[in-house]
């Protein structure tokens, strides 16, 4: 049975008093692992959804957990977790004997708080086949298709989009700020076509249930998913509490909304597995090198179709099988578009805290002369479910005998990245772009995006 080292965790975030819509990031390394000497200020817990720490597992695997933390480039302290746990048990025993009850009650609360903060810094366990040395790079699982070649210069998507008058990324500082864009005409149609094509596959071929999720969600759900909402490297936008009564954030993925929908639920065994899909606008405070800042590659707002899975844990292999099912769905979606891409097994130091295993899919983008990520899939085992209290039980059994589910997520369609790949790989010498055959039924039969002779959307810089 796959047992994640990080078994519980619930993080919420203290409110900030600056900016109307401000971004705050994790005080952790960009891989999401939290420094233990910062844990106390970083972790706050909801009174109704506290982490469920599997201390029995932790106590038996201290050395393995220490090694795992090192492989994932974290600096959590499992020994401190054990020390605080023992102290907590002593205090609980004293309280049970009514020795200074009122004084012990406050000490017990403080010790529990400190214990949870240090425990929540522990990352998930790591799949044994994941590349685990610090110097390891991603392992190539499969390469599909071949790089686009041409007897003419291949333009990048920004140049093509401007030529075809379907993308605007310039002169937006006075409207939205940087890292934003407009899609026009065939560009907007292509966005809708990608979403419809993806949903058609997920719903009609693979039996996913479609759900519409909110975009404004409490930090407790983000952190329950393993996404920090505070610090220097966060990608989460927060609403200013000076203008909004509740502590709220803008979702960067539908994964958060789906997880929140499932929070505090106990499913019957015969309801599993769950395959859920959602289309949402995603808001991210992206930062990037200058090479990635051009065009649509890293933007603050975009449309994405997300897959979310929930599995039982009877044999210990259910979530692993669903993980490969998700990757196969992604592979077929992109292969049928005619894209060339690589499937990569990401190394331990690139997993972040929640993932037990993660595959990235990177498509060849001629305009960048490089591969660019278009999708990923993660098996989070019970990392999220223990923090969000998502459980299941055998039919007819009491909820007291329930177990934590395993959760998975995967990107089925990240619209801007796929638009980049399509424009750059299917361009013609005259600057027109062939529309992949599988998308044509969703483009009202249109086969080629051509430069318009009239109807340019002109704009001037103020």
CORQUI-V164026 format. One record per pair of residues at least 12 apart in sequence whose ideal C-beta (glycine too) atoms are under 7 Angstrom apart, sorted by the first residue. I is the first residue (numbers start at 1). GAP is how many residues later the second one is. D is the distance in Angstrom with one decimal. If there is no record, write none. Layout:
i = {I I}
gap = {GAP GAP}
d = {D D}
//
This chain:
i = {1 1 2 2 2 3 3 4 4 4 4 4 4 5 5 5 5 5 5 6 6 6 6 6 7 7 7 7 7 8 8 8 8 8 8 8 9 9 9 9 9 10 10 10 10 10 10 10 10 10 11 11 11 12 12 12 12 12 12 13 13 13 13 13 13 14 15 15 16 17 17 19 20 20 21 21 21 22 22 23 23 23 23 23 24 24 24 24 24 25 25 25 25 25 25 26 26 26 26 26 27 27 27 28 28 29 30 31 31 31 31 32 32 32 32 33 33 33 33 33 33 33 34 34 35 36 36 36 36 36 36 39 39 39 40 40 42 43 43 43 45 46 49 49 49 49 49 51 51 51 51 51 52 53 55 58 58 58 59 62 62 62 65 65 66 68 68 68 69 71 71 71 71 72 72 72 72 72 73 73 74 76 76 77 78 80 81 81 81 81 84 84 84 84 85 87 88 88 88 91 91 91 91 92 95 123 124 124 124 124 124 124 124 125 126 126 126 127 127 130 130 130 130 131 131 131 132 132 134 136 137 138 138 138 138 138 139 139 140 140 141 141 141 141 142 143 144 144 144 144 145 145 145 146 147 147 148 148 148 148 152 154 154 154 154 155 155 156 156 156 156 157 157 157 157 157 157 157 158 158 160 160 160 160 161 161 163 163 164 164 164 164 164 165 165 165 165 165 166 166 166 166 166 166 167 167 167 168 168 168 169 169 171 171 174 179 179 179 179 180 180 180 181 181 184 186 189 190 191 191 193 193 193 194 194 194 194 195 195 195 195 196 197 197 197 198 198 198 198 199 199 201 202 202 202 203 206 206 207 208 208 208 208 209 209 210 211 211 211 211 212 213 213 213 213 213 213 214 215 215 215 215 216 216 217 217 217 217 217 217 218 218 218 219 219 221 221 221 221 222 222 222 224 224 224 224 225 225 225 225 225 226 226 226 226 226 227 229 234 235 235 235 235 236 236 236 237 237 237 237 250 251 251 251 252 252 252 253 253 253 254 254 254 254 255 255 255 257 257 258 258 258 259 259 262 262 263 263 263 264 265 266 266 266 266 266 267 268 268 268 269 269 269 269 269 270 272 272 272 272 272 273 273 273 273 273 274 274 275 276 277 277 277 277 278 279 279 280 280 281 281 282 282 282 283 283 284 285 286 286 286 295 296 296 296 297 297 299 302 302 302 303 304 304 304 304 305 305 306 306 306 307 307 307 307 308 309 309 309 309 310 310 310 311 311 312 312 313 313 313 318 319 319 319 319 320 322 323 323 323 323 326 326 326 327 327 327 329 330 330 330 330 330 331 333 334 334 334 336 337 337 338 339 339 339 340 340 341 341 341 341 341 342 342 343 343 344 344 344 345 346 346 346 354 354 354 354 355 355 355 356 356 356 357 358 358 358 359 359 360 360 361 361 361 362 363 365 365 365 366 366 367 372 372 373 374 374 374 374 375 375 375 376 376 377 378 378 379 380 380 381 382 382 384 385 385 385 385 386 390 390 390 391 391 391 392 422 431 432 432 432 432 433 433 434 434 435 435 435}
gap = {312 315 314 354 379 54 122 120 121 352 377 378 379 60 63 117 118 119 120 116 117 118 347 377 46 47 50 375 379 43 44 45 46 111 378 379 42 111 374 377 378 35 36 39 40 41 210 213 214 377 32 109 212 32 33 34 207 208 211 31 206 210 216 217 234 30 226 232 222 224 225 221 220 223 216 218 219 216 218 211 213 214 215 262 205 206 207 210 214 203 205 206 207 208 209 202 204 205 207 208 15 204 205 200 203 44 203 42 318 319 321 194 196 320 321 39 40 41 42 43 90 320 42 87 40 39 40 41 44 82 85 78 79 82 74 77 188 73 74 77 71 174 171 214 215 339 340 65 68 69 335 336 334 66 30 20 23 24 23 16 17 20 13 57 12 55 57 58 54 55 61 277 278 51 54 276 277 279 61 276 49 45 46 41 44 38 34 37 38 41 27 30 31 34 30 24 23 24 27 13 16 17 20 16 13 230 229 230 231 232 256 257 259 231 222 225 230 229 230 215 217 218 227 214 216 217 215 216 215 211 210 206 207 208 209 222 205 206 202 204 202 203 204 218 201 199 187 191 196 197 194 195 196 194 193 217 192 216 218 277 277 212 213 270 273 212 272 139 211 212 268 138 139 210 262 263 266 267 136 137 263 267 271 273 26 262 268 288 22 267 269 285 287 19 20 287 291 292 17 18 19 20 21 283 14 16 20 13 14 16 12 126 288 290 288 107 119 120 121 119 120 121 115 118 273 263 254 229 112 224 246 249 250 219 221 224 245 84 108 110 218 246 241 242 245 107 135 214 215 78 106 132 75 105 210 74 69 123 68 67 68 69 99 66 67 67 47 50 65 67 66 41 44 45 48 65 67 43 35 36 65 66 32 34 31 32 34 39 40 43 28 29 30 28 30 35 38 39 42 14 27 34 35 160 163 164 30 31 34 129 159 126 127 128 157 158 29 20 51 17 49 50 51 13 16 49 12 13 46 48 33 29 31 32 30 31 32 29 51 53 24 26 50 52 51 53 154 21 23 18 20 50 125 129 48 128 125 126 127 125 125 125 126 127 133 136 125 124 125 127 43 123 124 125 126 125 38 39 40 120 133 36 37 38 45 49 35 36 34 32 28 29 30 135 28 24 26 24 26 20 22 19 20 22 17 18 16 15 12 13 14 125 120 123 124 75 123 117 112 113 114 112 107 109 110 111 107 108 103 105 106 19 102 103 105 101 13 17 98 99 80 95 97 94 95 80 93 90 92 93 88 60 62 87 89 59 86 34 54 56 85 51 82 84 16 32 50 83 31 45 47 80 82 12 79 27 29 40 102 99 101 98 24 82 86 23 24 20 21 22 23 33 20 29 16 18 15 16 18 14 12 13 14 24 26 29 30 23 24 25 23 24 25 22 18 19 20 17 18 13 16 13 14 15 12 58 55 56 59 58 59 57 45 48 44 40 43 44 47 35 36 39 34 35 33 30 31 29 27 28 25 22 24 23 19 20 21 22 18 14 15 17 12 13 14 13 14 20 16 17 18 19 15 16 13 14 12 13 14}
d = {6.4 3.8 5.4 6.8 5.5 5.5 6.5 4.3 4.4 5.9 4.5 5.7 5.2 4.8 5.6 5.7 6.7 6.3 4.3 4.5 5.2 4.5 6.4 5.3 5.8 3.6 6.4 6.6 5.2 3.3 4.7 4.1 6.8 6.4 4.5 6.0 4.7 4.4 7.0 6.8 4.2 5.1 6.1 5.6 6.0 4.4 6.6 6.5 5.6 4.4 5.4 6.1 2.8 4.6 6.3 5.6 5.0 4.3 5.8 6.6 4.1 6.8 4.4 4.6 6.9 6.0 4.3 5.2 6.5 6.9 6.4 5.8 4.9 6.5 5.5 6.2 6.6 5.6 6.4 6.2 6.6 5.2 6.9 3.6 6.6 4.6 6.2 5.4 6.0 6.7 6.8 4.0 4.7 4.0 2.8 3.2 6.4 3.8 5.4 5.2 5.8 3.9 6.5 6.4 6.5 6.6 4.9 6.1 6.3 6.6 5.5 6.7 6.6 3.8 4.5 6.1 6.6 3.3 7.0 6.8 5.8 5.9 6.7 4.2 5.3 6.1 5.4 4.2 6.3 6.0 5.5 4.3 5.3 5.0 6.7 5.3 6.7 6.9 4.2 5.1 5.8 4.6 6.4 6.8 6.8 6.6 5.8 5.9 6.9 6.2 6.4 5.2 4.7 5.0 5.4 6.7 6.5 7.0 6.4 5.6 7.0 6.5 4.6 6.7 5.7 6.8 6.2 5.6 6.6 6.4 4.6 4.4 7.0 5.1 6.7 4.9 5.8 6.3 6.6 4.4 5.6 3.8 5.0 6.4 6.4 5.0 6.9 5.0 4.9 6.9 6.4 5.8 3.9 6.1 6.0 5.7 5.1 6.0 5.5 6.0 6.0 4.7 5.9 6.7 6.1 4.4 6.4 5.8 6.3 5.1 6.7 6.4 4.4 5.9 5.0 6.9 6.7 5.6 3.9 6.5 6.7 5.4 5.8 6.7 4.0 6.8 6.9 4.6 6.0 4.4 6.5 3.9 6.2 5.2 6.0 6.8 6.8 4.2 6.1 6.2 4.3 6.4 5.3 6.7 4.6 5.1 6.7 5.4 6.7 5.5 6.4 3.6 6.8 5.6 5.6 5.1 6.9 6.7 5.3 4.7 4.6 4.1 6.5 6.5 6.5 6.2 6.4 6.8 2.7 6.7 6.3 5.5 6.4 5.7 6.8 4.5 4.3 5.4 5.7 3.8 4.8 5.8 6.5 6.5 6.6 6.6 4.8 6.1 7.0 6.8 6.9 5.6 5.6 6.5 6.8 5.6 5.3 6.4 6.6 5.5 5.4 5.1 3.2 6.7 6.2 6.2 5.3 6.5 4.2 6.7 4.8 5.8 6.4 4.4 5.3 6.0 6.3 4.9 4.8 6.2 6.0 6.7 5.9 6.0 5.7 4.5 5.7 6.0 6.2 5.1 4.8 3.7 4.9 5.4 5.6 5.5 6.9 5.7 6.5 6.0 6.3 4.5 6.1 5.6 5.3 4.6 6.3 4.9 4.1 6.7 6.6 6.1 4.7 6.9 6.2 7.0 6.7 6.0 6.1 4.6 6.4 4.1 6.9 6.7 5.4 5.4 6.5 6.8 5.6 5.1 6.7 5.0 2.8 6.1 6.9 5.0 5.7 5.6 6.0 5.1 6.5 6.1 5.1 6.3 7.0 6.0 5.4 5.5 6.2 5.9 7.0 6.4 6.3 5.8 5.6 5.5 6.2 4.1 6.8 6.2 5.9 5.6 6.5 6.2 4.2 4.2 6.2 5.6 5.1 6.7 5.5 6.6 4.9 3.2 6.4 6.6 6.9 5.6 6.7 5.6 4.3 5.1 6.3 5.2 6.3 6.8 6.4 4.3 5.3 5.7 3.9 6.6 6.9 6.7 5.2 5.8 4.5 5.5 6.6 5.9 3.7 4.0 6.9 4.0 5.6 6.1 4.6 6.6 6.8 5.5 5.8 4.4 6.1 5.8 6.8 5.0 4.4 6.4 6.5 4.9 5.8 4.8 6.6 6.1 5.1 5.2 4.4 6.9 6.9 5.2 5.9 5.8 6.8 5.0 5.7 5.7 6.2 6.2 4.6 5.9 7.0 6.2 6.1 4.6 6.9 6.0 6.6 4.0 5.8 4.5 6.4 6.8 5.7 6.9 5.2 6.8 5.3 6.4 7.0 6.1 5.9 6.9 5.5 5.0 6.6 5.4 6.1 6.8 4.4 6.7 6.1 7.0 3.9 6.2 5.6 6.5 6.4 5.9 6.9 5.8 4.9 4.5 6.3 6.5 5.0 6.6 4.4 4.0 6.5 6.4 6.8 5.8 6.6 4.5 5.2 5.2 4.8 6.5 6.8 3.9 7.0 5.0 5.8 6.4 4.8 5.7 6.6 6.0 6.9 5.7 6.8 5.3 6.1 3.6 6.0 6.7 5.6 6.6 6.4 4.2 5.7 4.6 6.2 4.2 6.7 5.3 5.2 6.9 5.8 5.1 6.4 6.2 6.6 6.7 6.4 6.7 6.8 6.9 5.0 4.5 6.0 5.3 5.0 5.5 6.4 6.7 4.4 5.5 6.1 4.3 6.8 6.9 5.2 6.2 5.8 5.5 6.4 4.8 6.5 5.9 4.6 6.8 5.6 6.9 4.6 4.8 6.2 4.2 6.8 5.9 4.9 6.3 4.5 4.9 6.0 6.9 4.5 6.6 5.1 5.5 4.7 5.7 4.2 6.9 6.8 4.4 5.8 5.9 5.3 4.7 6.5 4.4 6.4 6.8 7.0 6.1 4.4 6.1 6.2 7.0 4.3 6.5 6.8 5.8 3.5 6.6 5.6 5.1 5.0 6.5 4.9 4.3 5.8 4.7 4.4 4.9 6.9 5.6 5.4 6.9 5.3 6.9 6.3 5.5 6.4 5.3 6.4 5.9 5.3 6.2 4.6 6.8 6.9 4.5 6.9 5.7 5.7 6.5 6.4}
//
